[in-house]
């Protein structure tokens, strides 16, 4: 199991682009946005404000771009980071997720997350990453009292066998799932720095899949 987690962390370091700063906005046209969009030397994707479940947008600079050259960062003061939670849903779970499929519409990390889920919890997620329907991002937002900071530490949340699978869009719902012993948390050990964008930036981007 340790080897699986170490390997999963290595893949995540190479491919994760889920963590960034954010700017809260409303859902697009009354529907849930899904998938990465490319804008210049960055990718932008939706997430949930963990205080109220509203949609926010995350931007990650391309690793080769000046702002992304140090992503992920190797060391940071543990008191100056905020958590970014990735909730991964088992095969057969209905709904629209921030990232759909594997590699799906977030190809730079969707397949990596699905592979981590199937390698760590095959009894829940099966052995084929392509059957994992997707995952959501859950983050704190300063203006609504959330745990917000420039660096984000990434945690992956996996449903346990026999757990009730629900769509988690707030920290209260996540904490309830923890209390019910429904989730296994995988600390990726990865921390990202970030930049702030608006919904207009997301809409101006080009879907990558």
N, CA and C of each residue as an Amber inpcrd file, in Angstrom:
protein
   627
   0.8300000  -1.2030000   0.0000000   0.0000000   0.0000000   0.0000000
   0.8660000   1.2550000   0.0000000   1.9560000   1.2450000   0.8190000
   2.8420000   2.4030000   0.8610000   3.4310000   2.6920000  -0.4960000
   3.8080000   1.6290000  -1.2250000   4.3610000   1.8250000  -2.5620000
   3.3370000   2.4350000  -3.4950000   2.0700000   2.0120000  -3.3350000
   1.0080000   2.5610000  -4.1840000   0.8410000   4.0560000  -3.9290000
   0.8590000   4.4370000  -2.6300000   0.6780000   5.8460000  -2.2970000
   1.8580000   6.6690000  -2.7580000   3.0720000   6.1020000  -2.6070000
   4.2570000   6.8240000  -3.0660000   4.2260000   7.0220000  -4.5640000
   3.8170000   5.9570000  -5.2830000   3.7210000   6.0630000  -6.7360000
   2.6430000   7.0540000  -7.1260000   1.5030000   6.9970000  -6.4000000
   0.4220000   7.9310000  -6.6930000   0.8500000   9.3600000  -6.4740000
   1.6370000   9.6010000  -5.4100000   2.1120000  10.9540000  -5.1500000
   3.0290000  11.4280000  -6.2670000   3.8780000  10.5200000  -6.7680000
   4.7700000  10.8960000  -7.8550000   3.9980000  11.3020000  -9.0900000
   2.9480000  10.5330000  -9.4210000   2.1290000  10.8770000 -10.5800000
   1.4270000  12.2070000 -10.3630000   0.9450000  12.4390000  -9.1310000
   0.2460000  13.6780000  -8.8520000   1.1680000  14.8810000  -8.9830000
   2.3840000  14.7470000  -8.4860000   3.3410000  15.8430000  -8.5980000
   3.5820000  16.1970000 -10.0520000   3.6030000  15.1810000 -10.8940000
   3.8740000  15.4050000 -12.3070000   2.6860000  15.9940000 -13.0320000
   1.4540000  15.7000000 -12.5560000   0.3080000  16.0210000 -13.3910000
  -0.7660000  16.8810000 -12.7510000  -0.8510000  16.9700000 -11.4160000
  -1.9550000  17.6830000 -10.7850000  -1.9690000  19.1560000 -11.1580000
  -3.1200000  19.6620000 -11.5200000  -3.2400000  21.1010000 -11.7580000
  -4.5040000  21.5950000 -11.1020000  -4.8000000  21.0790000  -9.9590000
  -6.0660000  21.3940000  -9.3320000  -6.0100000  22.5420000  -8.3640000
  -4.8350000  22.9440000  -7.8980000  -4.7900000  23.9210000  -6.8260000
  -4.4560000  25.3070000  -7.3440000  -5.2190000  26.3300000  -6.8510000
  -4.9240000  27.6940000  -7.2540000  -5.6830000  28.6580000  -6.3790000
  -5.4550000  29.9450000  -6.5380000  -6.2870000  30.9380000  -5.8720000
  -7.6140000  31.0390000  -6.5990000  -8.5640000  31.7360000  -6.0030000
  -9.8970000  31.7040000  -6.5560000 -10.6350000  33.0180000  -6.3900000
 -11.7010000  33.1140000  -7.1680000 -12.5310000  34.3090000  -7.1400000
 -13.9720000  33.8400000  -7.2470000 -14.8260000  34.0280000  -6.2120000
 -16.1560000  33.4610000  -6.1990000 -17.0940000  34.1110000  -7.2180000
 -17.8630000  33.2680000  -7.8860000 -18.8290000  33.7490000  -8.8740000
 -20.0390000  32.8290000  -8.8600000 -21.0550000  33.1670000  -9.6180000
 -22.2320000  32.3230000  -9.7320000 -22.0160000  31.2500000 -10.7810000
 -22.8350000  30.1860000 -10.7020000 -22.7740000  29.1380000 -11.7130000
 -23.1350000  29.7280000 -13.0680000 -22.5850000  29.1190000 -14.1100000
 -22.8020000  29.6480000 -15.4540000 -24.1640000  29.2510000 -15.9900000
 -24.9430000  30.2660000 -16.3570000 -26.2220000  30.0480000 -17.0370000
 -27.0860000  29.0260000 -16.3130000 -27.0310000  28.9940000 -14.9720000
 -27.8810000  28.1100000 -14.2080000 -27.4740000  26.6530000 -14.2660000
 -26.3870000  26.3240000 -14.9020000 -25.9410000  24.9440000 -14.9780000
 -24.5550000  24.8280000 -14.3730000 -24.1720000  23.6060000 -14.0050000
 -22.8680000  23.4120000 -13.3940000 -21.7780000  23.3730000 -14.4490000
 -20.7770000  24.2410000 -14.3410000 -19.6540000  24.1890000 -15.2750000
 -18.7870000  22.9830000 -14.9640000 -18.1330000  22.4690000 -15.9750000
 -17.2800000  21.3020000 -15.7810000 -16.1330000  21.3470000 -16.7710000
 -14.9500000  20.9770000 -16.3100000 -13.8130000  20.8220000 -17.1980000
 -12.8530000  21.9870000 -17.2070000 -11.6160000  21.6730000 -17.5750000
 -10.5670000  22.6820000 -17.6780000 -10.7210000  23.5040000 -18.9440000
 -10.2730000  24.7440000 -18.8470000 -10.1440000  25.6050000 -20.0280000
  -8.7450000  26.2000000 -20.0360000  -8.1880000  26.3140000 -21.1990000
  -6.8530000  26.8830000 -21.3500000  -6.9730000  28.3590000 -21.6800000
  -6.1730000  29.1780000 -21.0050000  -6.1420000  30.6090000 -21.2750000
  -4.6920000  31.0510000 -21.1530000  -4.0790000  31.3620000 -22.2780000
  -2.6700000  31.7110000 -22.2680000  -1.8360000  30.5620000 -21.7440000
  -0.9580000  30.8510000 -20.7890000  -0.1090000  29.8320000 -20.1830000
  -0.6820000  29.3330000 -18.8670000  -1.9940000  29.1160000 -18.8310000
  -2.6420000  28.6750000 -17.6010000  -3.8370000  27.7990000 -17.9250000
  -4.2780000  27.0420000 -16.9290000  -5.5320000  26.3010000 -17.0350000
  -6.4530000  26.7700000 -15.9150000  -7.7530000  26.7760000 -16.2010000
  -8.7560000  27.2420000 -15.2490000  -9.8350000  26.1760000 -15.1400000
 -10.2910000  25.9180000 -13.9180000 -11.3280000  24.9050000 -13.7280000
 -12.2420000  25.2920000 -12.5750000 -13.4660000  24.7540000 -12.5480000
 -14.4030000  25.0920000 -11.4840000 -14.1110000  24.3350000 -10.1930000
 -14.6510000  24.8680000  -9.0950000 -14.5590000  24.2430000  -7.7810000
 -15.7440000  24.7260000  -6.9480000 -15.8530000  24.1800000  -5.7330000
 -16.9080000  24.6070000  -4.8150000 -16.3340000  25.4250000  -3.6650000
 -17.0120000  26.5260000  -3.3470000 -16.7420000  27.2860000  -2.1310000
 -17.2350000  26.4350000  -0.9650000 -16.3170000  26.0300000  -0.0620000
 -16.7270000  25.0690000   0.9590000 -17.6370000  25.6570000   2.0310000
 -17.8410000  26.9670000   2.0250000 -18.7530000  27.5730000   2.9960000
 -20.2110000  27.4350000   2.5950000 -20.4860000  27.5780000   1.2900000
 -21.8850000  27.6150000   0.8540000 -22.1810000  26.7990000  -0.4010000
 -21.1860000  26.1330000  -0.9670000 -21.4310000  25.2960000  -2.1410000
 -21.5550000  26.0610000  -3.4400000 -21.2390000  27.3530000  -3.4250000
 -21.2950000  28.1130000  -4.6820000 -20.0740000  27.7880000  -5.5370000
 -20.1790000  28.1230000  -6.8130000 -19.0900000  27.8280000  -7.7440000
 -18.0260000  28.9200000  -7.6900000 -16.7650000  28.4890000  -7.6490000
 -15.6270000  29.3860000  -7.7850000 -14.7600000  28.8420000  -8.9100000
 -13.7270000  29.6010000  -9.2910000 -12.8630000  29.1550000 -10.3890000
 -11.4040000  29.1580000  -9.9670000 -10.6820000  28.1520000 -10.3570000
  -9.2860000  27.9550000  -9.9850000  -8.3860000  28.1200000 -11.1950000
  -7.2880000  28.8170000 -11.0260000  -6.3240000  28.9840000 -12.0960000
  -4.9750000  28.4090000 -11.6860000  -4.3750000  27.6210000 -12.5690000
  -3.0330000  27.0920000 -12.3440000  -2.1370000  27.5040000 -13.4930000
  -1.0780000  28.2610000 -13.2220000  -0.1390000  28.6060000 -14.3010000
   0.5380000  27.3580000 -14.8560000   0.7600000  27.3540000 -16.1480000
   1.5420000  26.2880000 -16.7660000   2.8950000  26.2160000 -16.0860000
   3.3590000  24.9910000 -15.8000000   4.6330000  24.8350000 -15.0900000
   5.7910000  25.5020000 -15.8270000   5.6770000  25.6220000 -17.1400000
   6.7580000  26.2180000 -17.9130000   6.6580000  27.7430000 -17.9760000
   5.5170000  28.2700000 -17.5520000   5.3460000  29.7230000 -17.5640000
   6.0150000  30.3360000 -16.3340000   6.3510000  31.6180000 -16.3780000
   7.0520000  32.2500000 -15.2470000   6.3570000  32.0700000 -13.9020000
   5.0260000  32.2760000 -13.8490000   4.3190000  32.1660000 -12.5820000
   4.2000000  30.7280000 -12.1050000   4.3360000  29.7770000 -13.0110000
   4.1720000  28.3820000 -12.6260000   5.4720000  27.6280000 -12.4800000
   6.5770000  28.3300000 -12.6030000   7.8730000  27.6530000 -12.6040000
   8.1550000  26.9240000 -11.3000000   7.5940000  27.4060000 -10.1880000
   7.8490000  26.7950000  -8.8920000   6.6920000  25.9300000  -8.3970000
   5.7700000  25.5790000  -9.2640000   4.6520000  24.7170000  -8.8820000
   4.9430000  23.2680000  -9.2400000   4.7660000  22.2970000  -8.3600000
   4.4320000  22.5110000  -6.9520000   5.6430000  22.9920000  -6.1660000
   5.3810000  23.6180000  -5.0240000   6.4880000  24.1040000  -4.2120000
   6.9230000  23.0140000  -3.2430000   8.2210000  22.9240000  -3.0030000
   8.7680000  21.8220000  -2.2230000   8.6530000  22.0280000  -0.7200000
   8.6610000  23.2630000  -0.2680000   8.5730000  23.5120000   1.1650000
   7.7990000  24.7920000   1.4030000   7.0440000  24.8000000   2.4940000
   6.2410000  25.9690000   2.8330000   5.9080000  25.8880000   4.3100000
   5.7550000  27.0300000   4.9600000   5.3400000  27.0870000   6.3580000
   3.9760000  26.4330000   6.4960000   3.8800000  25.4230000   7.3450000
   2.6230000  24.6760000   7.4770000   1.4810000  25.5450000   7.9850000
   1.8020000  26.6790000   8.6010000   0.7600000  27.5830000   9.0890000
   0.3140000  28.5680000   8.0120000   0.9540000  28.5290000   6.8550000
   0.6370000  29.4790000   5.7870000   0.0750000  28.7690000   4.5700000
  -0.5840000  27.6410000   4.7840000  -1.2040000  26.8980000   3.6910000
  -2.6630000  26.6340000   4.0170000  -3.4600000  26.4050000   2.9800000
  -4.8590000  26.0380000   3.1440000  -5.1060000  24.7190000   2.4240000
  -6.0650000  23.9220000   2.8940000  -6.3350000  22.6430000   2.2290000
  -7.1870000  22.7990000   0.9860000  -6.8930000  22.0060000  -0.0030000
  -7.7450000  21.8580000  -1.1720000  -8.1180000  20.3830000  -1.2520000
  -9.4100000  20.0850000  -1.1570000  -9.8860000  18.7110000  -1.1240000
 -10.4070000  18.2840000  -2.4930000  -9.9920000  17.1180000  -2.9510000
 -10.5070000  16.5160000  -4.1680000 -11.3640000  15.3170000  -3.7680000
 -12.6810000  15.4060000  -4.0010000 -13.5860000  14.3120000  -3.6710000
 -13.8130000  13.4860000  -4.9250000 -13.4570000  12.2180000  -4.8710000
 -13.5310000  11.3360000  -6.0410000 -14.7600000  10.4420000  -5.9050000
 -15.5600000  10.3440000  -6.9660000 -16.8180000   9.6090000  -6.9100000
 -16.6980000   8.2290000  -7.5700000 -17.2910000   7.2060000  -6.9340000
 -17.1920000   5.8380000  -7.4600000 -17.9910000   5.6440000  -8.7400000
 -17.6670000   4.5980000  -9.5130000 -18.4290000   4.2860000 -10.7180000
 -19.9240000   4.1870000 -10.4220000 -20.7130000   4.7300000 -11.3250000
 -22.1660000   4.6910000 -11.1820000 -22.7530000   5.8770000 -10.4550000
 -21.9190000   6.7660000  -9.8830000 -22.4370000   7.9390000  -9.1870000
 -22.9500000   8.9520000 -10.2070000 -24.2340000   9.3410000 -10.1180000
 -24.7630000  10.3110000 -11.0860000 -24.3530000  11.7300000 -10.7280000
 -24.4750000  12.6300000 -11.6830000 -24.2340000  14.0430000 -11.4130000
 -23.2100000  14.6510000 -12.3410000 -23.0940000  15.9720000 -12.2460000
 -22.0740000  16.7210000 -12.9730000 -20.9900000  17.1130000 -11.9830000
 -19.7630000  16.7540000 -12.2860000 -18.6570000  17.0280000 -11.3930000
 -17.7460000  18.0970000 -11.9930000 -16.9280000  18.7160000 -11.1500000
 -15.9990000  19.7380000 -11.6340000 -15.1350000  19.1950000 -12.7580000
 -14.7170000  17.9570000 -12.6200000 -13.9540000  17.2600000 -13.6580000
 -14.6390000  15.9370000 -13.9410000 -14.9950000  15.6970000 -15.1960000
 -15.7230000  14.4850000 -15.5760000 -14.7920000  13.5230000 -16.3170000
 -14.8650000  12.2380000 -15.9520000 -14.1680000  11.1990000 -16.6980000
 -12.6830000  11.1340000 -16.4120000 -12.0580000  10.1440000 -17.0610000
 -10.6070000   9.9220000 -16.8960000 -10.0140000   9.4840000 -18.2230000
  -9.1560000  10.2790000 -18.8600000  -8.7530000  11.6120000 -18.4130000
  -9.8280000  12.6710000 -18.5630000 -10.8380000  12.4340000 -19.3920000
 -12.0110000  13.2830000 -19.4440000 -11.7370000  14.7270000 -19.7780000
 -12.5170000  15.6300000 -19.1510000 -12.4000000  17.0490000 -19.5010000
 -11.4020000  17.8080000 -18.6200000 -10.6520000  17.0890000 -17.7870000
  -9.5000000  17.6520000 -17.0610000  -8.3120000  16.7350000 -17.3110000
  -7.8630000  16.6570000 -18.5560000  -6.9010000  15.6150000 -18.9290000
  -5.5390000  15.7110000 -18.2630000  -5.1810000  16.8820000 -17.7040000
  -3.8590000  16.9650000 -17.0980000  -3.8000000  16.3450000 -15.7060000
  -4.9800000  16.0230000 -15.1160000  -4.9410000  15.3320000 -13.8310000
  -6.0970000  14.3760000 -13.5850000  -7.1270000  14.4030000 -14.4320000
  -8.2810000  13.5240000 -14.2180000  -7.9130000  12.0510000 -14.1930000
  -7.0720000  11.6360000 -15.1260000  -6.6590000  10.2400000 -15.1660000
  -5.7950000   9.8570000 -13.9880000  -4.9560000  10.7910000 -13.5160000
  -4.0910000  10.5340000 -12.3680000  -4.9260000  10.3140000 -11.1070000
  -5.9340000  11.1690000 -10.9080000  -6.7950000  11.0400000  -9.7420000
  -7.5790000   9.7320000  -9.7950000  -8.1260000   9.4000000 -10.9620000
  -8.8740000   8.1500000 -11.0940000  -7.9780000   6.9430000 -10.8470000
  -6.7450000   6.9850000 -11.3320000  -5.8030000   5.8800000 -11.1270000
  -5.4460000   5.7310000  -9.6520000  -5.3100000   6.8570000  -8.9620000
  -5.0420000   6.8010000  -7.5250000  -6.2060000   6.1220000  -6.8010000
  -7.4400000   6.4920000  -7.1700000  -8.6180000   5.9130000  -6.5290000
  -8.6960000   4.4060000  -6.7460000  -8.4580000   3.9630000  -7.9700000
  -8.5700000   2.5310000  -8.2500000  -7.4220000   1.7380000  -7.6380000
  -6.2570000   2.3550000  -7.4650000  -5.1310000   1.6300000  -6.8800000
  -5.2390000   1.5430000  -5.3650000  -5.7840000   2.5860000  -4.7270000
  -5.8810000   2.6030000  -3.2710000  -7.1550000   1.9340000  -2.7730000
  -8.2740000   2.1180000  -3.4800000  -9.5630000   1.5740000  -3.0520000
 -10.2390000   0.7930000  -4.1850000  -9.6410000  -0.3070000  -4.6590000
 -10.2370000  -1.0490000  -5.7830000 -11.5840000  -1.6820000  -5.4450000
 -11.8290000  -1.9230000  -4.1490000 -13.1120000  -2.4970000  -3.7620000
 -14.2700000  -1.5470000  -3.9590000 -13.9780000  -0.2680000  -4.0450000
 -15.0130000   0.7510000  -4.2380000 -14.9890000   1.2870000  -5.6650000
 -13.7920000   1.5360000  -6.1810000 -13.6450000   2.2030000  -7.4720000
 -13.3410000   1.2410000  -8.6160000 -13.1990000  -0.0520000  -8.3030000
 -12.8590000  -1.0120000  -9.3440000 -11.3890000  -0.9030000  -9.7110000
 -11.0460000  -1.5350000 -10.8100000  -9.6460000  -1.5540000 -11.2400000
  -9.4140000  -0.8040000 -12.5450000 -10.4650000  -0.2790000 -13.1400000
 -10.3460000   0.4400000 -14.4060000 -10.6000000   1.9210000 -14.1750000
  -9.5670000   2.7560000 -14.2350000  -9.7600000   4.1950000 -14.0080000
 -10.7740000   4.8300000 -14.9560000 -10.9600000   4.2490000 -16.1250000
 -11.8810000   4.8340000 -17.1040000 -13.3330000   4.7870000 -16.6350000
 -13.6270000   3.9680000 -15.6140000 -15.0060000   3.8780000 -15.1200000
 -15.2870000   4.8730000 -13.9960000 -14.2630000   5.5660000 -13.5250000
 -14.4600000   6.5730000 -12.4670000 -15.1130000   7.7990000 -13.1030000
 -16.2960000   8.2200000 -12.6070000 -17.0450000   9.2700000 -13.3090000
 -16.4720000  10.6710000 -13.1730000 -15.6900000  10.9340000 -12.1070000
 -15.1220000  12.2660000 -11.9780000 -14.8500000  12.6440000 -10.5370000
 -14.4420000  13.8930000 -10.3500000 -14.1530000  14.3970000  -9.0050000
 -14.4900000  15.8770000  -8.9120000 -14.6400000  16.3390000  -7.6730000
 -14.8840000  17.7510000  -7.3850000 -13.7130000  18.3330000  -6.6080000
 -13.5840000  19.6700000  -6.6640000 -12.6070000  20.4100000  -5.8780000
 -13.3650000  21.2130000  -4.8230000 -12.8740000  21.2000000  -3.5940000
 -13.5300000  21.8960000  -2.4910000 -12.4920000  22.8020000  -1.8270000
 -12.7850000  24.1040000  -1.7580000 -11.7970000  25.0690000  -1.2590000
 -12.4540000  26.1110000  -0.3610000 -11.6530000  26.6930000   0.5210000
 -12.1280000  27.7900000   1.3530000 -11.9710000  29.1190000   0.6500000
 -12.8910000  30.0180000   0.9030000 -12.8760000  31.3530000   0.3000000
 -12.8690000  32.3890000   1.4180000 -11.9410000  33.3210000   1.3630000
 -11.7400000  34.2680000   2.4670000 -12.9980000  35.0610000   2.7820000
 -13.6850000  35.5500000   1.7770000 -14.8120000  36.4640000   2.0290000
 -15.9940000  35.7670000   2.6980000 -16.0430000  34.4370000   2.6210000
 -17.1080000  33.6890000   3.2950000 -16.5780000  32.9520000   4.5230000
 -15.4070000  33.3720000   5.0080000 -14.8780000  32.8170000   6.2420000
 -14.1400000  31.5050000   6.0950000 -13.7970000  31.1200000   4.8700000
 -13.1230000  29.8490000   4.6430000 -11.6340000  29.9170000   4.9270000
 -11.0220000  28.7460000   5.0040000  -9.5790000  28.6410000   5.2200000
  -8.8930000  28.9140000   3.8850000  -8.4330000  30.1350000   3.7190000
  -7.8720000  30.5890000   2.4400000  -6.4270000  30.9900000   2.6370000
  -5.5700000  30.6030000   1.6990000  -4.1980000  31.0730000   1.6730000
  -3.6670000  30.9340000   0.2670000  -2.5580000  31.5850000  -0.0170000
  -1.9920000  31.5180000  -1.3660000  -1.5200000  30.1120000  -1.7050000
  -0.7540000  29.4270000  -0.8450000  -0.4140000  28.0280000  -1.1300000
  -1.5660000  27.0950000  -0.7360000  -1.8040000  26.0830000  -1.5680000
  -2.8530000  25.0890000  -1.3090000  -2.2210000  23.7050000  -1.1840000
  -2.5840000  22.9970000  -0.1130000  -2.1090000  21.6310000   0.1100000
  -3.2150000  20.6750000  -0.3250000  -2.8890000  19.7180000  -1.1910000
  -3.8970000  18.8850000  -1.8450000  -4.1350000  17.5800000  -1.0880000
  -5.4190000  17.3330000  -0.7760000  -5.8550000  16.0880000  -0.1530000
  -6.8930000  15.4230000  -1.0540000  -6.7850000  14.1150000  -1.2490000
  -7.7490000  13.3640000  -2.0500000  -8.6550000  12.5760000  -1.1110000
  -9.9730000  12.7130000  -1.3000000 -10.9530000  12.0440000  -0.4490000
 -11.6080000  10.8960000  -1.2270000 -11.4720000   9.6710000  -0.7020000
 -11.9980000   8.4770000  -1.3560000 -13.0720000   7.8390000  -0.4860000
 -14.1840000   7.4540000  -1.1030000 -15.2500000   6.7960000  -0.3590000
 -14.8310000   5.3780000   0.0260000 -15.2180000   4.9920000   1.2450000
 -14.9150000   3.6530000   1.7350000 -16.0100000   2.6700000   1.3310000
 -15.6880000   1.4010000   1.4040000 -16.6530000   0.3520000   1.0860000
 -17.8370000   0.4350000   2.0490000 -19.0430000   0.3920000   1.5100000
 -20.2490000   0.4410000   2.3160000 -20.6990000   1.8310000   2.6920000
 -19.9170000   2.8380000   2.3630000 -20.2820000   4.2170000   2.7160000
 -21.4030000   4.7240000   1.8290000 -22.2180000   5.6160000   2.3830000
 -23.2410000   6.2850000   1.5980000 -22.5720000   7.3510000   0.7380000
 -22.7230000   7.2470000  -0.5660000 -22.0790000   8.1780000  -1.4910000
 -23.0180000   9.3440000  -1.7570000 -22.6030000  10.5140000  -1.3450000
 -23.3740000  11.7270000  -1.5770000 -22.4900000  12.7580000  -2.2550000
 -23.1180000  13.7100000  -2.9290000 -22.3830000  14.7750000  -3.6010000
 -21.9840000  15.8030000  -2.5550000 -20.6990000  15.9450000  -2.2910000
 -20.1810000  16.8110000  -1.2370000 -19.7480000  18.1420000  -1.8430000
 -20.4120000  19.2230000  -1.4140000 -20.1030000  20.5420000  -1.9770000
 -19.7680000  21.5790000  -0.9140000 -19.7870000  21.1970000   0.3720000
 -19.4470000  22.1230000   1.4440000 -18.5500000  21.4260000   2.4640000
 -17.8590000  22.2320000   3.2690000 -17.0180000  21.6830000   4.3230000
 -17.8650000  20.9750000   5.3650000 -19.0710000  21.4920000   5.6480000
 -19.9590000  20.8390000   6.6130000 -20.3070000  19.4220000   6.1480000
 -20.5870000  19.2680000   4.8620000 -20.8920000  17.9410000   4.3280000
 -19.6690000  17.0360000   4.3690000 -18.4940000  17.6090000   4.0920000
 -17.2660000  16.8250000   4.1490000 -16.9940000  16.3640000   5.5770000
 -17.1640000  17.2590000   6.5480000 -16.9380000  16.9060000   7.9440000
 -17.9370000  15.8470000   8.4170000 -19.1720000  15.9200000   7.9150000
 -20.1700000  14.8970000   8.2660000 -19.7460000  13.5320000   7.7230000
 -19.1920000  13.5220000   6.5110000 -18.7170000  12.2630000   5.9310000
 -17.5190000  11.7150000   6.7090000 -16.6420000  12.6040000   7.1680000
 -15.5260000  12.1720000   8.0230000 -16.0620000  11.5610000   9.3200000
 -17.0370000  12.2340000   9.9370000 -17.5950000  11.7660000  11.2010000
 -18.2630000  10.4030000  11.0530000 -18.8510000  10.1660000   9.8800000
 -19.5010000   8.8810000   9.6050000 -18.5090000   7.8110000   9.1700000
 -17.2200000   8.1650000   9.1310000 -16.1630000   7.2440000   8.7010000
 -16.4120000   6.7510000   7.2720000 -16.8910000   7.6710000   6.4350000
 -17.2270000   7.3180000   5.0540000 -16.0830000   7.5300000   4.0760000
 -15.0540000   8.2810000   4.5000000 -13.9990000   8.6750000   3.5710000
 -12.6090000   8.2710000   4.0740000 -11.7580000   7.9120000   3.1280000
 -10.3330000   7.7480000   3.3800000  -9.6320000   8.9510000   2.7680000
  -8.8480000   9.6560000   3.5730000  -8.1410000  10.8260000   3.0810000
  -6.7050000  10.4620000   2.7130000  -6.2940000  10.8270000   1.5060000
  -4.9230000  10.6120000   1.0500000  -4.2360000  11.9640000   0.9860000
  -3.2410000  12.1420000   1.8210000  -2.4500000  13.3710000   1.8060000
  -1.4100000  13.2370000   0.6980000  -1.5450000  14.0290000  -0.3470000
  -0.6350000  13.9150000  -1.4820000   0.7480000  14.4750000  -1.1760000
   0.8360000  15.3180000  -0.1330000   2.1020000  15.9570000   0.1590000
   2.4570000  17.0610000  -0.8200000   1.4980000  17.4740000  -1.6280000
   1.7430000  18.4530000  -2.6880000   1.1360000  19.8010000  -2.3010000
   1.9030000  20.8680000  -2.4860000   1.4250000  22.2250000  -2.2480000
   1.6690000  23.0720000  -3.4890000   0.6310000  23.8290000  -3.8810000
   0.7060000  24.6980000  -5.0500000   0.5440000  26.1560000  -4.6470000
   1.1800000  27.0480000  -5.4020000   0.8700000  28.4730000  -5.3120000
  -0.0970000  28.8140000  -6.4430000  -0.5890000  30.0700000  -6.4650000
  -1.7310000  30.3020000  -7.3300000  -1.8710000  31.7480000  -7.7980000
  -2.9060000  31.9640000  -8.6280000  -3.2490000  33.3060000  -9.1140000
  -4.7690000  33.4400000  -9.1130000  -5.2800000  34.6850000  -9.0560000
  -6.7220000  34.9270000  -8.9620000  -7.3070000  35.2100000 -10.3390000
  -8.4450000  34.5790000 -10.6490000  -9.1340000  34.8110000 -11.9160000
 -10.6260000  34.9850000 -11.6840000 -11.3240000  35.4210000 -12.6910000
 -12.7690000  35.6170000 -12.6230000 -13.4880000  34.6000000 -13.5000000
 -14.8040000  34.5990000 -13.4020000 -15.6130000  33.7410000 -14.2720000
 -15.4140000  34.1070000 -15.7330000 -15.2170000  35.3960000 -15.9950000
 -14.9920000  35.8250000 -17.3770000 -13.7380000  35.1810000 -17.9530000
 -12.7240000  35.0100000 -17.1130000 -11.4970000  34.3600000 -17.5710000
 -11.7750000  32.9120000 -17.9500000 -12.5800000  32.2320000 -17.1400000
 -12.9440000  30.8430000 -17.4470000 -13.6930000  30.7760000 -18.7750000
 -14.6490000  31.6620000 -18.9490000 -15.4530000  31.6540000 -20.1660000
 -14.6200000  32.0240000 -21.3890000 -13.5820000  32.8250000 -21.1850000
 -12.7160000  33.2280000 -22.3030000 -11.7560000  32.1280000 -22.7110000
 -11.5860000  31.1460000 -21.8370000 -10.6580000  30.0610000 -22.1240000
 -11.2250000  29.0730000 -23.1240000 -10.3540000  28.2400000 -23.6370000
 -10.7260000  27.2150000 -24.6160000 -10.7870000  25.8590000 -23.9260000
 -11.9410000  25.1570000 -24.0120000 -12.0030000  23.8160000 -23.3950000
 -10.8790000  22.9300000 -23.9140000 -10.2610000  22.2000000 -23.0040000
  -9.1090000  21.3820000 -23.3860000  -9.5230000  19.9730000 -23.7990000
 -10.7620000  19.6360000 -23.6210000 -11.2340000  18.2990000 -24.0270000
 -12.7040000  18.3840000 -24.4300000
